[in-house]
């Protein structure tokens, strides 16, 4: 199983701990460039978001999560396809 598929499997699981920091991607999955792997997954159509939060100790933590695209994101994608003269639906 490739590192990219391992990252996707981790983000896809149903438990509460399905977020992944770039550091964890490097240490656990051996990913040299986490943003490149995420970019490949996004290009395949996965809705992966990059969020940040501040912990109780005041430390800023950034992480990736797999989510559901909003209607606005889907509408923007359809508009982009149509502006290129492509059909959005079969």
PyMOL Python script that loads the backbone (N, CA, C, O; Angstrom):
from pymol import cmd

cmd.read_pdbstr("""\
ATOM      1  N   UNK A   1       0.854  -1.173   0.000  1.00  0.00           N
ATOM      2  CA  UNK A   1       0.000   0.000   0.000  1.00  0.00           C
ATOM      3  C   UNK A   1       0.903   1.239   0.000  1.00  0.00           C
ATOM      4  O   UNK A   1       1.844   1.333   0.788  1.00  0.00           O
ATOM      5  N   UNK A   2       0.607   2.172  -0.880  1.00  0.00           N
ATOM      6  CA  UNK A   2       1.426   3.382  -0.979  1.00  0.00           C
ATOM      7  C   UNK A   2       1.150   4.322   0.191  1.00  0.00           C
ATOM      8  O   UNK A   2       0.139   4.202   0.883  1.00  0.00           O
ATOM      9  N   UNK A   3       2.067   5.254   0.391  1.00  0.00           N
ATOM     10  CA  UNK A   3       1.900   6.238   1.469  1.00  0.00           C
ATOM     11  C   UNK A   3       0.646   7.076   1.223  1.00  0.00           C
ATOM     12  O   UNK A   3      -0.063   7.427   2.166  1.00  0.00           O
ATOM     13  N   UNK A   4       0.377   7.395  -0.037  1.00  0.00           N
ATOM     14  CA  UNK A   4      -0.810   8.195  -0.363  1.00  0.00           C
ATOM     15  C   UNK A   4      -2.088   7.452   0.017  1.00  0.00           C
ATOM     16  O   UNK A   4      -3.003   8.050   0.583  1.00  0.00           O
ATOM     17  N   UNK A   5      -2.162   6.165  -0.286  1.00  0.00           N
ATOM     18  CA  UNK A   5      -3.360   5.405   0.071  1.00  0.00           C
ATOM     19  C   UNK A   5      -3.472   5.201   1.577  1.00  0.00           C
ATOM     20  O   UNK A   5      -4.579   5.141   2.113  1.00  0.00           O
ATOM     21  N   UNK A   6      -2.331   5.095   2.269  1.00  0.00           N
ATOM     22  CA  UNK A   6      -2.367   4.995   3.735  1.00  0.00           C
ATOM     23  C   UNK A   6      -2.890   6.287   4.354  1.00  0.00           C
ATOM     24  O   UNK A   6      -3.670   6.251   5.305  1.00  0.00           O
ATOM     25  N   UNK A   7      -2.464   7.421   3.819  1.00  0.00           N
ATOM     26  CA  UNK A   7      -2.933   8.716   4.326  1.00  0.00           C
ATOM     27  C   UNK A   7      -4.440   8.839   4.102  1.00  0.00           C
ATOM     28  O   UNK A   7      -5.164   9.264   5.001  1.00  0.00           O
ATOM     29  N   UNK A   8      -4.915   8.473   2.919  1.00  0.00           N
ATOM     30  CA  UNK A   8      -6.345   8.544   2.624  1.00  0.00           C
ATOM     31  C   UNK A   8      -7.143   7.609   3.529  1.00  0.00           C
ATOM     32  O   UNK A   8      -8.212   7.981   4.012  1.00  0.00           O
ATOM     33  N   UNK A   9      -6.636   6.405   3.761  1.00  0.00           N
ATOM     34  CA  UNK A   9      -7.316   5.463   4.654  1.00  0.00           C
ATOM     35  C   UNK A   9      -7.396   6.022   6.074  1.00  0.00           C
ATOM     36  O   UNK A   9      -8.420   5.882   6.743  1.00  0.00           O
ATOM     37  N   UNK A  10      -6.325   6.649   6.527  1.00  0.00           N
ATOM     38  CA  UNK A  10      -6.318   7.231   7.871  1.00  0.00           C
ATOM     39  C   UNK A  10      -7.334   8.362   7.979  1.00  0.00           C
ATOM     40  O   UNK A  10      -8.075   8.442   8.959  1.00  0.00           O
ATOM     41  N   UNK A  11      -7.372   9.235   6.975  1.00  0.00           N
ATOM     42  CA  UNK A  11      -8.311  10.353   7.005  1.00  0.00           C
ATOM     43  C   UNK A  11      -9.756   9.893   6.844  1.00  0.00           C
ATOM     44  O   UNK A  11     -10.675  10.583   7.283  1.00  0.00           O
ATOM     45  N   UNK A  12      -9.966   8.734   6.221  1.00  0.00           N
ATOM     46  CA  UNK A  12     -11.311   8.236   5.943  1.00  0.00           C
ATOM     47  C   UNK A  12     -11.937   7.479   7.108  1.00  0.00           C
ATOM     48  O   UNK A  12     -13.145   7.241   7.096  1.00  0.00           O
ATOM     49  N   UNK A  13     -11.164   7.097   8.100  1.00  0.00           N
ATOM     50  CA  UNK A  13     -11.733   6.286   9.180  1.00  0.00           C
ATOM     51  C   UNK A  13     -12.746   7.085   9.992  1.00  0.00           C
ATOM     52  O   UNK A  13     -12.713   8.316  10.017  1.00  0.00           O
ATOM     53  N   UNK A  14     -13.641   6.366  10.649  1.00  0.00           N
ATOM     54  CA  UNK A  14     -14.781   6.974  11.329  1.00  0.00           C
ATOM     55  C   UNK A  14     -14.517   7.414  12.761  1.00  0.00           C
ATOM     56  O   UNK A  14     -15.393   8.022  13.376  1.00  0.00           O
ATOM     57  N   UNK A  15     -13.355   7.132  13.309  1.00  0.00           N
ATOM     58  CA  UNK A  15     -13.100   7.503  14.704  1.00  0.00           C
ATOM     59  C   UNK A  15     -12.897   9.004  14.842  1.00  0.00           C
ATOM     60  O   UNK A  15     -12.769   9.720  13.849  1.00  0.00           O
ATOM     61  N   UNK A  16     -12.869   9.461  16.059  1.00  0.00           N
ATOM     62  CA  UNK A  16     -12.706  10.892  16.334  1.00  0.00           C
ATOM     63  C   UNK A  16     -11.302  11.372  15.982  1.00  0.00           C
ATOM     64  O   UNK A  16     -11.090  12.571  15.797  1.00  0.00           O
ATOM     65  N   UNK A  17     -10.345  10.456  15.887  1.00  0.00           N
ATOM     66  CA  UNK A  17      -8.956  10.840  15.620  1.00  0.00           C
ATOM     67  C   UNK A  17      -8.605  10.601  14.155  1.00  0.00           C
ATOM     68  O   UNK A  17      -7.697   9.832  13.841  1.00  0.00           O
ATOM     69  N   UNK A  18      -9.322  11.257  13.279  1.00  0.00           N
ATOM     70  CA  UNK A  18      -9.056  11.090  11.854  1.00  0.00           C
ATOM     71  C   UNK A  18      -8.453  12.356  11.248  1.00  0.00           C
ATOM     72  O   UNK A  18      -8.571  12.592  10.046  1.00  0.00           O
ATOM     73  N   UNK A  19      -7.814  13.160  12.079  1.00  0.00           N
ATOM     74  CA  UNK A  19      -7.085  14.324  11.580  1.00  0.00           C
ATOM     75  C   UNK A  19      -5.604  13.972  11.558  1.00  0.00           C
ATOM     76  O   UNK A  19      -5.137  13.109  12.301  1.00  0.00           O
ATOM     77  N   UNK A  20      -4.883  14.661  10.687  1.00  0.00           N
ATOM     78  CA  UNK A  20      -3.491  14.297  10.476  1.00  0.00           C
ATOM     79  C   UNK A  20      -2.653  15.557  10.311  1.00  0.00           C
ATOM     80  O   UNK A  20      -2.920  16.374   9.429  1.00  0.00           O
ATOM     81  N   UNK A  21      -1.641  15.716  11.158  1.00  0.00           N
ATOM     82  CA  UNK A  21      -0.728  16.852  11.029  1.00  0.00           C
ATOM     83  C   UNK A  21       0.352  16.505  10.011  1.00  0.00           C
ATOM     84  O   UNK A  21       0.639  15.328   9.794  1.00  0.00           O
ATOM     85  N   UNK A  22       0.953  17.511   9.386  1.00  0.00           N
ATOM     86  CA  UNK A  22       2.059  17.235   8.460  1.00  0.00           C
ATOM     87  C   UNK A  22       3.205  16.475   9.124  1.00  0.00           C
ATOM     88  O   UNK A  22       3.815  15.610   8.496  1.00  0.00           O
ATOM     89  N   UNK A  23       3.500  16.784  10.375  1.00  0.00           N
ATOM     90  CA  UNK A  23       4.575  16.098  11.095  1.00  0.00           C
ATOM     91  C   UNK A  23       4.260  14.617  11.276  1.00  0.00           C
ATOM     92  O   UNK A  23       5.140  13.768  11.133  1.00  0.00           O
ATOM     93  N   UNK A  24       3.003  14.310  11.592  1.00  0.00           N
ATOM     94  CA  UNK A  24       2.600  12.917  11.765  1.00  0.00           C
ATOM     95  C   UNK A  24       2.650  12.176  10.430  1.00  0.00           C
ATOM     96  O   UNK A  24       3.012  11.000  10.388  1.00  0.00           O
ATOM     97  N   UNK A  25       2.289  12.850   9.346  1.00  0.00           N
ATOM     98  CA  UNK A  25       2.379  12.232   8.024  1.00  0.00           C
ATOM     99  C   UNK A  25       3.818  11.832   7.722  1.00  0.00           C
ATOM    100  O   UNK A  25       4.069  10.774   7.145  1.00  0.00           O
ATOM    101  N   UNK A  26       4.754  12.679   8.113  1.00  0.00           N
ATOM    102  CA  UNK A  26       6.161  12.384   7.857  1.00  0.00           C
ATOM    103  C   UNK A  26       6.664  11.245   8.736  1.00  0.00           C
ATOM    104  O   UNK A  26       7.361  10.351   8.255  1.00  0.00           O
ATOM    105  N   UNK A  27       6.320  11.272  10.007  1.00  0.00           N
ATOM    106  CA  UNK A  27       6.874  10.280  10.933  1.00  0.00           C
ATOM    107  C   UNK A  27       6.189   8.915  10.825  1.00  0.00           C
ATOM    108  O   UNK A  27       6.868   7.889  10.854  1.00  0.00           O
ATOM    109  N   UNK A  28       4.874   8.882  10.704  1.00  0.00           N
ATOM    110  CA  UNK A  28       4.147   7.614  10.702  1.00  0.00           C
ATOM    111  C   UNK A  28       4.120   6.971   9.316  1.00  0.00           C
ATOM    112  O   UNK A  28       4.333   5.766   9.185  1.00  0.00           O
ATOM    113  N   UNK A  29       3.862   7.766   8.294  1.00  0.00           N
ATOM    114  CA  UNK A  29       3.688   7.220   6.947  1.00  0.00           C
ATOM    115  C   UNK A  29       4.913   7.399   6.055  1.00  0.00           C
ATOM    116  O   UNK A  29       4.914   6.914   4.924  1.00  0.00           O
ATOM    117  N   UNK A  30       5.942   8.072   6.522  1.00  0.00           N
ATOM    118  CA  UNK A  30       7.160   8.247   5.748  1.00  0.00           C
ATOM    119  C   UNK A  30       7.006   9.160   4.552  1.00  0.00           C
ATOM    120  O   UNK A  30       7.706   9.003   3.551  1.00  0.00           O
ATOM    121  N   UNK A  31       6.101  10.107   4.646  1.00  0.00           N
ATOM    122  CA  UNK A  31       5.851  11.049   3.552  1.00  0.00           C
ATOM    123  C   UNK A  31       6.871  12.175   3.638  1.00  0.00           C
ATOM    124  O   UNK A  31       6.951  12.866   4.654  1.00  0.00           O
ATOM    125  N   UNK A  32       7.648  12.363   2.580  1.00  0.00           N
ATOM    126  CA  UNK A  32       8.664  13.412   2.584  1.00  0.00           C
ATOM    127  C   UNK A  32       8.050  14.797   2.419  1.00  0.00           C
ATOM    128  O   UNK A  32       8.506  15.754   3.045  1.00  0.00           O
ATOM    129  N   UNK A  33       7.024  14.912   1.586  1.00  0.00           N
ATOM    130  CA  UNK A  33       6.385  16.196   1.316  1.00  0.00           C
ATOM    131  C   UNK A  33       4.866  16.064   1.504  1.00  0.00           C
ATOM    132  O   UNK A  33       4.153  15.741   0.554  1.00  0.00           O
ATOM    133  N   UNK A  34       4.373  16.310   2.720  1.00  0.00           N
ATOM    134  CA  UNK A  34       2.950  16.133   2.995  1.00  0.00           C
ATOM    135  C   UNK A  34       2.033  16.954   2.094  1.00  0.00           C
ATOM    136  O   UNK A  34       0.984  16.461   1.680  1.00  0.00           O
ATOM    137  N   UNK A  35       2.401  18.187   1.782  1.00  0.00           N
ATOM    138  CA  UNK A  35       1.524  19.022   0.958  1.00  0.00           C
ATOM    139  C   UNK A  35       1.389  18.468  -0.461  1.00  0.00           C
ATOM    140  O   UNK A  35       0.344  18.637  -1.088  1.00  0.00           O
ATOM    141  N   UNK A  36       2.427  17.812  -0.974  1.00  0.00           N
ATOM    142  CA  UNK A  36       2.352  17.210  -2.308  1.00  0.00           C
ATOM    143  C   UNK A  36       1.385  16.023  -2.314  1.00  0.00           C
ATOM    144  O   UNK A  36       0.616  15.850  -3.260  1.00  0.00           O
ATOM    145  N   UNK A  37       1.427  15.214  -1.264  1.00  0.00           N
ATOM    146  CA  UNK A  37       0.506  14.072  -1.168  1.00  0.00           C
ATOM    147  C   UNK A  37      -0.929  14.562  -1.062  1.00  0.00           C
ATOM    148  O   UNK A  37      -1.821  14.028  -1.721  1.00  0.00           O
ATOM    149  N   UNK A  38      -1.154  15.572  -0.236  1.00  0.00           N
ATOM    150  CA  UNK A  38      -2.501  16.129  -0.088  1.00  0.00           C
ATOM    151  C   UNK A  38      -2.972  16.726  -1.406  1.00  0.00           C
ATOM    152  O   UNK A  38      -4.139  16.577  -1.770  1.00  0.00           O
ATOM    153  N   UNK A  39      -2.081  17.398  -2.124  1.00  0.00           N
ATOM    154  CA  UNK A  39      -2.444  17.977  -3.409  1.00  0.00           C
ATOM    155  C   UNK A  39      -2.857  16.892  -4.408  1.00  0.00           C
ATOM    156  O   UNK A  39      -3.824  17.075  -5.148  1.00  0.00           O
ATOM    157  N   UNK A  40      -2.139  15.769  -4.438  1.00  0.00           N
ATOM    158  CA  UNK A  40      -2.508  14.655  -5.310  1.00  0.00           C
ATOM    159  C   UNK A  40      -3.889  14.117  -4.959  1.00  0.00           C
ATOM    160  O   UNK A  40      -4.699  13.849  -5.845  1.00  0.00           O
ATOM    161  N   UNK A  41      -4.157  13.960  -3.659  1.00  0.00           N
ATOM    162  CA  UNK A  41      -5.462  13.465  -3.227  1.00  0.00           C
ATOM    163  C   UNK A  41      -6.576  14.445  -3.593  1.00  0.00           C
ATOM    164  O   UNK A  41      -7.662  14.034  -4.002  1.00  0.00           O
ATOM    165  N   UNK A  42      -6.305  15.729  -3.448  1.00  0.00           N
ATOM    166  CA  UNK A  42      -7.297  16.734  -3.836  1.00  0.00           C
ATOM    167  C   UNK A  42      -7.549  16.697  -5.338  1.00  0.00           C
ATOM    168  O   UNK A  42      -8.689  16.841  -5.779  1.00  0.00           O
ATOM    169  N   UNK A  43      -6.494  16.506  -6.127  1.00  0.00           N
ATOM    170  CA  UNK A  43      -6.654  16.422  -7.580  1.00  0.00           C
ATOM    171  C   UNK A  43      -7.456  15.195  -7.995  1.00  0.00           C
ATOM    172  O   UNK A  43      -8.061  15.185  -9.067  1.00  0.00           O
ATOM    173  N   UNK A  44      -7.467  14.166  -7.161  1.00  0.00           N
ATOM    174  CA  UNK A  44      -8.274  12.981  -7.413  1.00  0.00           C
ATOM    175  C   UNK A  44      -9.734  13.195  -7.013  1.00  0.00           C
ATOM    176  O   UNK A  44     -10.577  12.335  -7.264  1.00  0.00           O
ATOM    177  N   UNK A  45     -10.035  14.335  -6.395  1.00  0.00           N
ATOM    178  CA  UNK A  45     -11.415  14.663  -6.052  1.00  0.00           C
ATOM    179  C   UNK A  45     -11.784  14.552  -4.588  1.00  0.00           C
ATOM    180  O   UNK A  45     -12.956  14.695  -4.240  1.00  0.00           O
ATOM    181  N   UNK A  46     -10.816  14.301  -3.722  1.00  0.00           N
ATOM    182  CA  UNK A  46     -11.103  14.196  -2.288  1.00  0.00           C
ATOM    183  C   UNK A  46     -11.135  15.595  -1.670  1.00  0.00           C
ATOM    184  O   UNK A  46     -10.269  16.427  -1.938  1.00  0.00           O
ATOM    185  N   UNK A  47     -12.146  15.834  -0.843  1.00  0.00           N
ATOM    186  CA  UNK A  47     -12.297  17.133  -0.182  1.00  0.00           C
ATOM    187  C   UNK A  47     -11.484  17.118   1.113  1.00  0.00           C
ATOM    188  O   UNK A  47     -11.986  16.730   2.168  1.00  0.00           O
ATOM    189  N   UNK A  48     -10.236  17.539   1.018  1.00  0.00           N
ATOM    190  CA  UNK A  48      -9.347  17.561   2.178  1.00  0.00           C
ATOM    191  C   UNK A  48      -9.109  19.010   2.562  1.00  0.00           C
ATOM    192  O   UNK A  48      -8.703  19.833   1.741  1.00  0.00           O
ATOM    193  N   UNK A  49      -9.372  19.303   3.826  1.00  0.00           N
ATOM    194  CA  UNK A  49      -9.276  20.665   4.338  1.00  0.00           C
ATOM    195  C   UNK A  49      -8.096  20.786   5.290  1.00  0.00           C
ATOM    196  O   UNK A  49      -7.726  19.820   5.958  1.00  0.00           O
ATOM    197  N   UNK A  50      -7.512  21.969   5.349  1.00  0.00           N
ATOM    198  CA  UNK A  50      -6.400  22.263   6.256  1.00  0.00           C
ATOM    199  C   UNK A  50      -6.921  23.243   7.297  1.00  0.00           C
ATOM    200  O   UNK A  50      -7.246  24.385   6.973  1.00  0.00           O
ATOM    201  N   UNK A  51      -7.001  22.802   8.538  1.00  0.00           N
ATOM    202  CA  UNK A  51      -7.529  23.621   9.616  1.00  0.00           C
ATOM    203  C   UNK A  51      -6.460  23.890  10.666  1.00  0.00           C
ATOM    204  O   UNK A  51      -5.477  23.156  10.773  1.00  0.00           O
ATOM    205  N   UNK A  52      -6.664  24.941  11.433  1.00  0.00           N
ATOM    206  CA  UNK A  52      -5.781  25.274  12.548  1.00  0.00           C
ATOM    207  C   UNK A  52      -6.632  25.546  13.773  1.00  0.00           C
ATOM    208  O   UNK A  52      -7.763  26.022  13.677  1.00  0.00           O
ATOM    209  N   UNK A  53      -6.063  25.234  14.919  1.00  0.00           N
ATOM    210  CA  UNK A  53      -6.733  25.564  16.175  1.00  0.00           C
ATOM    211  C   UNK A  53      -5.674  25.849  17.215  1.00  0.00           C
ATOM    212  O   UNK A  53      -4.509  25.490  17.048  1.00  0.00           O
ATOM    213  N   UNK A  54      -6.084  26.494  18.283  1.00  0.00           N
ATOM    214  CA  UNK A  54      -5.187  26.818  19.384  1.00  0.00           C
ATOM    215  C   UNK A  54      -5.545  25.898  20.545  1.00  0.00           C
ATOM    216  O   UNK A  54      -6.703  25.835  20.957  1.00  0.00           O
ATOM    217  N   UNK A  55      -4.559  25.190  21.066  1.00  0.00           N
ATOM    218  CA  UNK A  55      -4.789  24.279  22.177  1.00  0.00           C
ATOM    219  C   UNK A  55      -4.970  25.055  23.475  1.00  0.00           C
ATOM    220  O   UNK A  55      -4.793  26.272  23.514  1.00  0.00           O
ATOM    221  N   UNK A  56      -5.321  24.343  24.525  1.00  0.00           N
ATOM    222  CA  UNK A  56      -5.513  24.974  25.833  1.00  0.00           C
ATOM    223  C   UNK A  56      -4.226  25.613  26.343  1.00  0.00           C
ATOM    224  O   UNK A  56      -4.269  26.576  27.108  1.00  0.00           O
ATOM    225  N   UNK A  57      -3.091  25.081  25.924  1.00  0.00           N
ATOM    226  CA  UNK A  57      -1.807  25.640  26.359  1.00  0.00           C
ATOM    227  C   UNK A  57      -1.372  26.825  25.500  1.00  0.00           C
ATOM    228  O   UNK A  57      -0.326  27.422  25.753  1.00  0.00           O
ATOM    229  N   UNK A  58      -2.174  27.172  24.478  1.00  0.00           N
ATOM    230  CA  UNK A  58      -1.864  28.323  23.643  1.00  0.00           C
ATOM    231  C   UNK A  58      -1.052  27.992  22.398  1.00  0.00           C
ATOM    232  O   UNK A  58      -0.655  28.892  21.658  1.00  0.00           O
ATOM    233  N   UNK A  59      -0.806  26.717  22.167  1.00  0.00           N
ATOM    234  CA  UNK A  59      -0.035  26.285  20.997  1.00  0.00           C
ATOM    235  C   UNK A  59      -0.954  26.175  19.778  1.00  0.00           C
ATOM    236  O   UNK A  59      -2.064  25.652  19.877  1.00  0.00           O
ATOM    237  N   UNK A  60      -0.489  26.668  18.634  1.00  0.00           N
ATOM    238  CA  UNK A  60      -1.262  26.578  17.397  1.00  0.00           C
ATOM    239  C   UNK A  60      -0.937  25.250  16.708  1.00  0.00           C
ATOM    240  O   UNK A  60       0.228  24.933  16.470  1.00  0.00           O
ATOM    241  N   UNK A  61      -1.983  24.479  16.392  1.00  0.00           N
ATOM    242  CA  UNK A  61      -1.823  23.188  15.744  1.00  0.00           C
ATOM    243  C   UNK A  61      -2.578  23.220  14.423  1.00  0.00           C
ATOM    244  O   UNK A  61      -3.751  23.595  14.390  1.00  0.00           O
ATOM    245  N   UNK A  62      -1.923  22.833  13.338  1.00  0.00           N
ATOM    246  CA  UNK A  62      -2.544  22.764  12.023  1.00  0.00           C
ATOM    247  C   UNK A  62      -2.645  21.315  11.604  1.00  0.00           C
ATOM    248  O   UNK A  62      -1.729  20.531  11.852  1.00  0.00           O
ATOM    249  N   UNK A  63      -3.760  20.945  10.965  1.00  0.00           N
ATOM    250  CA  UNK A  63      -3.985  19.551  10.613  1.00  0.00           C
ATOM    251  C   UNK A  63      -4.869  19.445   9.376  1.00  0.00           C
ATOM    252  O   UNK A  63      -5.599  20.375   9.033  1.00  0.00           O
ATOM    253  N   UNK A  64      -4.789  18.292   8.713  1.00  0.00           N
ATOM    254  CA  UNK A  64      -5.623  17.983   7.564  1.00  0.00           C
ATOM    255  C   UNK A  64      -6.792  17.131   8.031  1.00  0.00           C
ATOM    256  O   UNK A  64      -6.672  16.347   8.972  1.00  0.00           O
ATOM    257  N   UNK A  65      -7.933  17.297   7.352  1.00  0.00           N
ATOM    258  CA  UNK A  65      -9.087  16.445   7.621  1.00  0.00           C
ATOM    259  C   UNK A  65      -9.849  16.231   6.324  1.00  0.00           C
ATOM    260  O   UNK A  65      -9.827  17.073   5.426  1.00  0.00           O
ATOM    261  N   UNK A  66     -10.514  15.105   6.244  1.00  0.00           N
ATOM    262  CA  UNK A  66     -11.337  14.788   5.088  1.00  0.00           C
ATOM    263  C   UNK A  66     -12.752  15.228   5.402  1.00  0.00           C
ATOM    264  O   UNK A  66     -13.284  14.887   6.458  1.00  0.00           O
ATOM    265  N   UNK A  67     -13.365  15.969   4.513  1.00  0.00           N
ATOM    266  CA  UNK A  67     -14.703  16.472   4.765  1.00  0.00           C
ATOM    267  C   UNK A  67     -15.606  16.337   3.566  1.00  0.00           C
ATOM    268  O   UNK A  67     -15.270  15.686   2.576  1.00  0.00           O
ATOM    269  N   UNK A  68     -16.742  16.956   3.672  1.00  0.00           N
ATOM    270  CA  UNK A  68     -17.725  16.980   2.596  1.00  0.00           C
ATOM    271  C   UNK A  68     -17.697  18.362   1.975  1.00  0.00           C
ATOM    272  O   UNK A  68     -17.804  19.362   2.686  1.00  0.00           O
ATOM    273  N   UNK A  69     -17.554  18.435   0.647  1.00  0.00           N
ATOM    274  CA  UNK A  69     -17.516  19.757   0.023  1.00  0.00           C
ATOM    275  C   UNK A  69     -18.846  20.479   0.174  1.00  0.00           C
ATOM    276  O   UNK A  69     -19.907  19.856   0.142  1.00  0.00           O
ATOM    277  N   UNK A  70     -18.786  21.772   0.336  1.00  0.00           N
ATOM    278  CA  UNK A  70     -19.999  22.573   0.454  1.00  0.00           C
ATOM    279  C   UNK A  70     -20.633  22.768  -0.923  1.00  0.00           C
ATOM    280  O   UNK A  70     -19.996  22.534  -1.950  1.00  0.00           O
ATOM    281  N   UNK A  71     -21.872  23.192  -0.929  1.00  0.00           N
ATOM    282  CA  UNK A  71     -22.553  23.476  -2.191  1.00  0.00           C
ATOM    283  C   UNK A  71     -21.806  24.546  -2.977  1.00  0.00           C
ATOM    284  O   UNK A  71     -21.752  24.505  -4.206  1.00  0.00           O
ATOM    285  N   UNK A  72     -21.239  25.488  -2.264  1.00  0.00           N
ATOM    286  CA  UNK A  72     -20.508  26.574  -2.912  1.00  0.00           C
ATOM    287  C   UNK A  72     -19.272  26.057  -3.654  1.00  0.00           C
ATOM    288  O   UNK A  72     -18.973  26.511  -4.759  1.00  0.00           O
ATOM    289  N   UNK A  73     -18.560  25.114  -3.049  1.00  0.00           N
ATOM    290  CA  UNK A  73     -17.377  24.538  -3.683  1.00  0.00           C
ATOM    291  C   UNK A  73     -17.780  23.740  -4.923  1.00  0.00           C
ATOM    292  O   UNK A  73     -17.126  23.832  -5.962  1.00  0.00           O
ATOM    293  N   UNK A  74     -18.844  22.965  -4.815  1.00  0.00           N
ATOM    294  CA  UNK A  74     -19.319  22.187  -5.954  1.00  0.00           C
ATOM    295  C   UNK A  74     -19.772  23.105  -7.080  1.00  0.00           C
ATOM    296  O   UNK A  74     -19.476  22.851  -8.247  1.00  0.00           O
ATOM    297  N   UNK A  75     -20.483  24.163  -6.737  1.00  0.00           N
ATOM    298  CA  UNK A  75     -20.942  25.123  -7.750  1.00  0.00           C
ATOM    299  C   UNK A  75     -19.756  25.786  -8.445  1.00  0.00           C
ATOM    300  O   UNK A  75     -19.795  25.999  -9.657  1.00  0.00           O
ATOM    301  N   UNK A  76     -18.713  26.110  -7.705  1.00  0.00           N
ATOM    302  CA  UNK A  76     -17.515  26.721  -8.300  1.00  0.00           C
ATOM    303  C   UNK A  76     -16.841  25.750  -9.256  1.00  0.00           C
ATOM    304  O   UNK A  76     -16.368  26.156 -10.317  1.00  0.00           O
ATOM    305  N   UNK A  77     -16.791  24.477  -8.897  1.00  0.00           N
ATOM    306  CA  UNK A  77     -16.198  23.470  -9.773  1.00  0.00           C
ATOM    307  C   UNK A  77     -16.984  23.294 -11.061  1.00  0.00           C
ATOM    308  O   UNK A  77     -16.403  23.173 -12.140  1.00  0.00           O
ATOM    309  N   UNK A  78     -18.300  23.281 -10.949  1.00  0.00           N
ATOM    310  CA  UNK A  78     -19.157  23.161 -12.129  1.00  0.00           C
ATOM    311  C   UNK A  78     -18.989  24.384 -13.022  1.00  0.00           C
ATOM    312  O   UNK A  78     -18.900  24.257 -14.243  1.00  0.00           O
ATOM    313  N   UNK A  79     -18.947  25.561 -12.419  1.00  0.00           N
ATOM    314  CA  UNK A  79     -18.765  26.789 -13.196  1.00  0.00           C
ATOM    315  C   UNK A  79     -17.411  26.782 -13.910  1.00  0.00           C
ATOM    316  O   UNK A  79     -17.314  27.228 -15.053  1.00  0.00           O
ATOM    317  N   UNK A  80     -16.369  26.282 -13.247  1.00  0.00           N
ATOM    318  CA  UNK A  80     -15.045  26.220 -13.866  1.00  0.00           C
ATOM    319  C   UNK A  80     -15.044  25.270 -15.059  1.00  0.00           C
ATOM    320  O   UNK A  80     -14.449  25.569 -16.094  1.00  0.00           O
ATOM    321  N   UNK A  81     -15.707  24.132 -14.916  1.00  0.00           N
ATOM    322  CA  UNK A  81     -15.798  23.197 -16.041  1.00  0.00           C
ATOM    323  C   UNK A  81     -16.553  23.806 -17.211  1.00  0.00           C
ATOM    324  O   UNK A  81     -16.132  23.693 -18.362  1.00  0.00           O
ATOM    325  N   UNK A  82     -17.657  24.442 -16.911  1.00  0.00           N
ATOM    326  CA  UNK A  82     -18.478  25.029 -17.983  1.00  0.00           C
ATOM    327  C   UNK A  82     -17.753  26.174 -18.663  1.00  0.00           C
ATOM    328  O   UNK A  82     -17.929  26.375 -19.865  1.00  0.00           O
ATOM    329  N   UNK A  83     -16.938  26.937 -17.931  1.00  0.00           N
ATOM    330  CA  UNK A  83     -16.203  28.026 -18.543  1.00  0.00           C
ATOM    331  C   UNK A  83     -15.124  27.512 -19.513  1.00  0.00           C
ATOM    332  O   UNK A  83     -14.668  28.239 -20.396  1.00  0.00           O
ATOM    333  N   UNK A  84     -14.732  26.254 -19.328  1.00  0.00           N
ATOM    334  CA  UNK A  84     -13.761  25.622 -20.232  1.00  0.00           C
ATOM    335  C   UNK A  84     -14.457  24.891 -21.372  1.00  0.00           C
ATOM    336  O   UNK A  84     -13.802  24.247 -22.192  1.00  0.00           O
ATOM    337  N   UNK A  85     -15.793  24.992 -21.427  1.00  0.00           N
ATOM    338  CA  UNK A  85     -16.550  24.337 -22.483  1.00  0.00           C
ATOM    339  C   UNK A  85     -16.786  22.860 -22.241  1.00  0.00           C
ATOM    340  O   UNK A  85     -17.165  22.133 -23.160  1.00  0.00           O
ATOM    341  N   UNK A  86     -16.567  22.409 -21.022  1.00  0.00           N
ATOM    342  CA  UNK A  86     -16.766  20.997 -20.696  1.00  0.00           C
ATOM    343  C   UNK A  86     -18.130  20.804 -20.041  1.00  0.00           C
ATOM    344  O   UNK A  86     -18.685  21.723 -19.440  1.00  0.00           O
ATOM    345  N   UNK A  87     -18.647  19.607 -20.169  1.00  0.00           N
ATOM    346  CA  UNK A  87     -19.927  19.273 -19.543  1.00  0.00           C
ATOM    347  C   UNK A  87     -19.674  18.853 -18.100  1.00  0.00           C
ATOM    348  O   UNK A  87     -18.759  18.074 -17.833  1.00  0.00           O
ATOM    349  N   UNK A  88     -20.459  19.352 -17.189  1.00  0.00           N
ATOM    350  CA  UNK A  88     -20.285  19.024 -15.781  1.00  0.00           C
ATOM    351  C   UNK A  88     -20.962  17.692 -15.451  1.00  0.00           C
ATOM    352  O   UNK A  88     -20.541  17.000 -14.524  1.00  0.00           O
ATOM    353  N   UNK A  89     -21.987  17.336 -16.184  1.00  0.00           N
ATOM    354  CA  UNK A  89     -22.710  16.092 -15.932  1.00  0.00           C
ATOM    355  C   UNK A  89     -22.867  15.345 -17.240  1.00  0.00           C
ATOM    356  O   UNK A  89     -22.925  15.952 -18.310  1.00  0.00           O
ATOM    357  N   UNK A  90     -22.934  14.038 -17.152  1.00  0.00           N
ATOM    358  CA  UNK A  90     -23.054  13.204 -18.358  1.00  0.00           C
ATOM    359  C   UNK A  90     -24.426  13.304 -18.972  1.00  0.00           C
ATOM    360  O   UNK A  90     -24.695  12.667 -19.990  1.00  0.00           O
TER     361      UNK A  90
END
""", "prot")
cmd.dss("prot")
cmd.show_as("cartoon", "prot")
cmd.util.cbc("prot")
cmd.orient("prot")
